[in-house]
Amino acid sequence: MMIIYSEVISSRLIYTLNVLFKYVIGVDYDLTSNQHDFEASVKSKVNYSEKNIDNALQIAPSKLLFEKSIQEQNIQVDWVDELPFFFKTNGEIPYDIFASTFYMVVRYEEYLSFKPDAHGRFSAEKSLAFKQGFLKKPVVNLWAIFLQNKLQEISPNLSFPKKKTSFLNTLDIDIAYAYKAKGSFRFIGGFSKAIIQRNKEEIGLRKSYLTSKKDPFDTYDFIAKKSENINTQYFFLLGDYAEFDKNIHPSKKGLKKLILKLSKQHKIGIHPSYQSNQKLEKVAKEIKRLEKILDDEVTLSRQHFLKMSFPLTYENLINNGIKVDYTMGFASQVGFRAGVCNVFPFYNLEKEEQRPLWIVPFQVMDGTLNQYLKLSPKEGIQEIKSLIEEVNNVNGLFVSLWHNSSLSETDIWKCWRKVYEEMLTLMRN
C-alpha cells in the first residue's frame, strides 16, 4: 500500500493518481494533506510537495494539478535515458510526472485552440507527442515503471502486481457489403457509374457478383477463422445515408442478419455517423436502431472517421447511455494518442471532474498504415510489430482497428490480408 502527501488535494490530482496507481500500476493508495499522519505512516511514501520529508520519494509539483483553468502550457521536453520528461521541477524526481500524466491522458492540448484538419479533427501532427518524437511510446506506462523503480530503491520490500499484455481486435463496419443487401437501385447506379468512369476492376467485380453472389466486402468468415481465440469486437455504422455515411440502411434484412449473427459471439457497439458530430441528436437515433436489432442495451461506441471534440463528443455519448468508448487514437499516425495503453476514465476539463465513461485507446488502424502513411504491406507489418513490442514492454493493452472492406483484397487493399494475419499471429505470441 502507498501513501501520498500533498498540501492541496484537487480533483485533478485524485484523477491522476487513480490513473497511474489503480489503472496502470494496479495498486491502491491513500492520499493525505496531513503531514503528521504522512510522516507517522509505515507505508511506502510519495511526497508531492516542496517540503523535505524523510523516507519519502519527493516529486515537487508544478501548478497544473492545482489550477482550475485551461490555458497554454509552456512545455519543454527533456530526454533522459531515452525517456521524455516535461514539467521540470526541483524534486528528487526533477519532473512532475503526475502533471505530465494528467496533461497526456485528459488530452489537455485538444481543449486549446487549434487548426482542425479537413474533417474537423485534432490531427496527430499538431500533438506534443508527435512534434517531440514520442507518439510511438506509451509514456504514461513508462513513467509508471520509472516511478515503481524509484519507490523500490527506497523501499526494497515493496512489490507491485505482475501484469500481462492483453490484446483486443476491433473492426469498424462502415459498409457491411459492397453490393449485397443494398437493393437493385443502388447496385445498378453503381454499375452505371463504373461504366462511365471505365473502372474495369469495379465492372469485373459487379459482373462476378451477379453470377457468383460473392461480395468482396463479405470478409466475416475470413475474420472469424483468422481471429479465433482472440477477443474481437465490431462497431456498426447505422447513420442516414450521406457523403461520408454510406452503409446499408439498418432496415435491410441482410444487415440485420449480419449484426445478429456476429452478436452471438462478439460484443457489438455503435459507430456514430460522421453527421452526428454536427447533429448530436443523431447519436440517440442510431443507438436506438442498433438496440432494436439486438434487442439489447448498447453501451459501446467508436466515432466514425474518429471525429471527436473535447468534451462535447464524450458528454453526448454519456447522455445516451454509452459506458465505454474506443475512439482514442489518431487517423493520420499510429501510436499512443493519450500516451497510455490501458483502459482509463474520461476527465472533463471544463467540468473539472471524472465522468462515467471508460476510454479504450487503440494504437494502429489499417487506413493509417495504407492511406495516410502510404506504407507497403511489408512496412505495415513492421510498424505493427514495433507497436506490439512497445505494449509488451509495459504489459499494457494492444488494440487494433480494422475494417471488413480493407480485407477485401481489392483496389488499394490488395495484399493487405497478410498484414492482418501477421498481426493476429503476433497477438497470439
Stockholm file with secondary structure:
# STOCKHOLM 1.0

chainA/1-429         MMIIYSEVISSRLIYTLNVLFKYVIGVDYDLTSNQHDFEASVKSKVNYSEKNIDNALQIAPSKLLFEKSIQEQNIQVDWVDELPFFFKTNGEIPYDIFASTFYMVVRYEEYLSFKPDAHGRFSAEKSLAFKQGFLKKPVVNLWAIFLQNKLQEISPNLSFPKKKTSFLNTLDIDIAYAYKAKGSFRFIGGFSKAIIQRNKEEIGLRKSYLTSKKDPFDTYDFIAKKSENINTQYFFLLGDYAEFDKNIHPSKKGLKKLILKLSKQHKIGIHPSYQSNQKLEKVAKEIKRLEKILDDEVTLSRQHFLKMSFPLTYENLINNGIKVDYTMGFASQVGFRAGVCNVFPFYNLEKEEQRPLWIVPFQVMDGTLNQYLKLSPKEGIQEIKSLIEEVNNVNGLFVSLWHNSSLSETDIWKCWRKVYEEMLTLMRN
#=GR chainA/1-429 SS CEEEECSSCCHHHHHHHIIIIIIIICCCEEEESCHHHHHHCCSEEEECSSSCCTTSEEBCCCSGGGCCSCCCCCCCCEEETTEEECSBCSSSBSBCHHHHHHHHHTTGGGGSCCCCCTTSCCCGGGSHHHHTTCTTSCHHHHHHHHHHHHHHHHCTTCCCCCCCCEEEEEEEESSSCSSTTSCHHHHHHHHHHHHHTTCHHHHHHHHHHHHHCCCTTCCHHHHHHHTTTSCEEEEECCCCCBTTBCCCCTTCHHHHHHHHHHHTTSEEEECCCSGGGTSTHHHHHHHHHHHHHHTSCCCEECCGGGCCCTTHHHHHHHHTTCCEECCCSCSSSCSCTTSCCSCEEEEETTTTEEEEEEECCCCEEHHIIIIISCCCHHHHHHHHHHHHHHHHHHTCEEEEEEEGGGGSCCGGGTTCHHHHHHHHHHHHC
#=GC SS_cons         CEEEECSSCCHHHHHHHIIIIIIIICCCEEEESCHHHHHHCCSEEEECSSSCCTTSEEBCCCSGGGCCSCCCCCCCCEEETTEEECSBCSSSBSBCHHHHHHHHHTTGGGGSCCCCCTTSCCCGGGSHHHHTTCTTSCHHHHHHHHHHHHHHHHCTTCCCCCCCCEEEEEEEESSSCSSTTSCHHHHHHHHHHHHHTTCHHHHHHHHHHHHHCCCTTCCHHHHHHHTTTSCEEEEECCCCCBTTBCCCCTTCHHHHHHHHHHHTTSEEEECCCSGGGTSTHHHHHHHHHHHHHHTSCCCEECCGGGCCCTTHHHHHHHHTTCCEECCCSCSSSCSCTTSCCSCEEEEETTTTEEEEEEECCCCEEHHIIIIISCCCHHHHHHHHHHHHHHHHHHTCEEEEEEEGGGGSCCGGGTTCHHHHHHHHHHHHC
//
